[in-house]
Amino acid sequence: MYRVFAKTILTAYSSLELVSNQIDVLVRRRVSAGYCAGDCSCISAQRQIEEIVTLMNKKANLINLKLLADEVLASMDGANKTILTDRYIKKIKWQQTMEQMGFSKRTFFRRVEKAHESFAKGCFARGYDQKWFEENYFDQSWIKDIFNHYETKQNNSKNK
């Protein structure tokens, strides 16, 4: 299960800044719309503030997730860090990284699993586990979808 948690954070990484910026756009729209929503249904100032605070909390969580990933990646050893950084941050295909590192396919994918495990352990060492992740990020369907994708994939591979 820890690999699902790690892969989800790493896969979401490249979208965290983009989604955070989109939240800023939503907040600006909410503020500029005043007390009336686009469909001319008026909302109270309190409700508007609650919506803005909710959006800003989501943004803070996304930024914190990116910072956590950056911190864990920075603390990792060379090969594990390279494998994960190439794939999830630089968007380099596995094949290219494997060739650059000079690993056979079998050895490389063992190293990939070790790198995911190392990333997850780095999160755990900082007090962040799957329960924390679910509590803080499953309110965002796109992150939950990534998690469910990896969880399904892992369950299917166990059933083979």
C-alpha positions as CSV (number, residue, x, y, z in Angstrom):
1,M,0.0,0.0,0.0
2,Y,2.9,2.4,0.7
3,R,3.8,2.3,-3.0
4,V,0.3,3.5,-3.9
5,F,0.7,6.4,-1.5
6,A,4.1,7.3,-2.9
7,K,3.2,7.0,-6.5
8,T,0.1,9.1,-6.0
9,I,2.1,12.0,-4.5
10,L,4.7,11.7,-7.2
11,T,2.2,11.5,-10.0
12,A,0.2,14.5,-8.7
13,Y,3.4,16.5,-8.2
14,S,3.6,18.0,-11.7
15,S,0.0,19.3,-11.5
16,L,0.2,20.7,-8.0
17,E,1.4,24.2,-9.0
18,L,-1.1,24.3,-11.9
19,V,-4.1,23.4,-9.7
20,S,-2.9,25.9,-7.1
21,N,-2.8,28.6,-9.7
22,Q,-6.3,27.7,-10.8
23,I,-7.5,28.0,-7.2
24,D,-6.1,31.6,-7.3
25,V,-8.2,32.3,-10.4
26,L,-11.3,30.9,-8.7
27,V,-10.7,33.1,-5.6
28,R,-10.2,36.2,-7.7
29,R,-13.5,35.4,-9.5
30,R,-15.3,34.9,-6.3
31,V,-14.0,38.2,-4.9
32,S,-14.7,40.2,-8.1
33,A,-18.2,38.7,-8.3
34,G,-19.1,40.3,-5.0
35,Y,-22.1,38.9,-3.3
36,C,-23.8,37.5,-6.5
37,A,-22.7,34.4,-8.2
38,G,-22.5,34.2,-12.0
39,D,-26.1,32.8,-12.2
40,C,-27.4,35.9,-10.4
41,S,-28.1,34.0,-7.2
42,C,-26.9,36.1,-4.4
43,I,-25.0,34.6,-1.5
44,S,-24.2,36.0,1.8
45,A,-20.8,37.6,2.6
46,Q,-20.3,34.8,5.2
47,R,-20.9,32.1,2.6
48,Q,-18.6,33.8,0.2
49,I,-15.8,34.0,2.8
50,E,-16.3,30.4,3.7
51,E,-15.9,29.4,0.0
52,I,-12.7,31.5,-0.3
53,V,-11.3,30.0,2.9
54,T,-12.0,26.5,1.7
55,L,-10.3,27.2,-1.6
56,M,-7.3,28.8,0.1
57,N,-7.0,25.8,2.5
58,K,-7.0,23.5,-0.6
59,K,-4.2,25.6,-2.1
60,A,-2.2,25.5,1.1
61,N,-2.5,21.7,1.2
62,L,-1.4,21.4,-2.4
63,I,1.6,23.6,-1.7
64,N,2.5,21.6,1.4
65,L,2.3,18.4,-0.6
66,K,4.7,19.8,-3.2
67,L,7.1,20.9,-0.4
68,L,6.9,17.5,1.2
69,A,7.8,15.8,-2.1
70,D,10.6,18.3,-2.7
71,E,12.0,17.7,0.8
72,V,11.8,13.9,0.5
73,L,13.4,13.8,-3.0
74,A,16.2,16.1,-1.8
75,S,17.0,13.7,1.0
76,M,17.2,10.6,-1.2
77,D,20.3,9.0,-2.5
78,G,21.5,9.5,-6.1
79,A,20.0,6.6,-8.0
80,N,16.6,6.6,-6.3
81,K,16.4,10.4,-6.6
82,T,17.4,10.3,-10.3
83,I,14.8,7.6,-11.1
84,L,11.9,9.4,-9.5
85,T,13.0,12.9,-10.5
86,D,13.4,11.9,-14.2
87,R,10.0,10.2,-14.3
88,Y,7.8,12.4,-12.3
89,I,9.4,15.9,-12.4
90,K,11.3,15.9,-15.7
91,K,8.8,13.6,-17.4
92,I,11.5,11.5,-18.9
93,K,10.4,8.0,-20.1
94,W,11.4,5.0,-18.1
95,Q,13.3,3.6,-21.1
96,Q,15.5,6.6,-21.4
97,T,16.4,6.8,-17.7
98,M,17.1,3.0,-17.7
99,E,19.5,3.4,-20.7
100,Q,21.2,6.4,-19.2
101,M,21.7,4.5,-15.9
102,G,23.0,1.4,-17.7
103,F,20.5,-1.0,-16.0
104,S,18.9,-4.0,-17.5
105,K,15.1,-3.8,-17.7
106,R,14.6,-6.2,-14.8
107,T,17.2,-4.5,-12.6
108,F,15.8,-1.1,-13.4
109,F,12.3,-1.9,-12.4
110,R,13.5,-3.4,-9.2
111,R,15.3,-0.1,-8.6
112,V,12.1,1.8,-9.4
113,E,10.2,-0.2,-6.7
114,K,13.0,0.5,-4.3
115,A,12.8,4.2,-5.2
116,H,9.1,4.3,-4.5
117,E,9.6,2.5,-1.2
118,S,12.4,4.9,-0.3
119,F,10.1,7.9,-1.1
120,A,7.3,6.5,1.0
121,K,9.7,5.8,3.9
122,G,10.9,9.4,3.7
123,C,7.3,10.6,4.0
124,F,6.7,8.3,7.0
125,A,9.9,9.4,8.7
126,R,8.5,13.0,8.5
127,G,5.2,11.9,10.1
128,Y,3.2,11.6,6.9
129,D,1.4,8.4,6.2
130,Q,-1.5,7.1,4.1
131,K,-4.1,8.0,6.7
132,W,-2.9,11.6,6.8
133,F,-2.9,11.7,3.0
134,E,-6.4,10.4,2.8
135,E,-7.7,12.8,5.4
136,N,-6.1,15.8,3.7
137,Y,-6.3,15.1,0.0
138,F,-9.2,12.8,-0.8
139,D,-11.5,15.8,-0.9
140,Q,-9.9,16.5,-4.2
141,S,-11.3,14.0,-6.7
142,W,-8.3,14.2,-9.1
143,I,-5.9,13.1,-6.4
144,K,-8.2,10.4,-5.2
145,D,-8.6,9.2,-8.8
146,I,-4.8,8.9,-9.1
147,F,-4.7,6.9,-5.9
148,N,-7.5,4.6,-7.0
149,H,-5.8,4.0,-10.3
150,Y,-2.6,2.8,-8.6
151,E,-4.5,0.9,-6.0
152,T,-6.5,-1.0,-8.7
153,K,-3.3,-1.6,-10.6
154,Q,-1.7,-3.1,-7.5
155,N,-4.7,-5.2,-6.7
156,N,-4.8,-6.5,-10.2
157,S,-1.1,-7.5,-10.2
158,K,-1.7,-9.4,-6.9
159,N,-4.5,-11.3,-8.4
160,K,-2.5,-12.6,-11.3
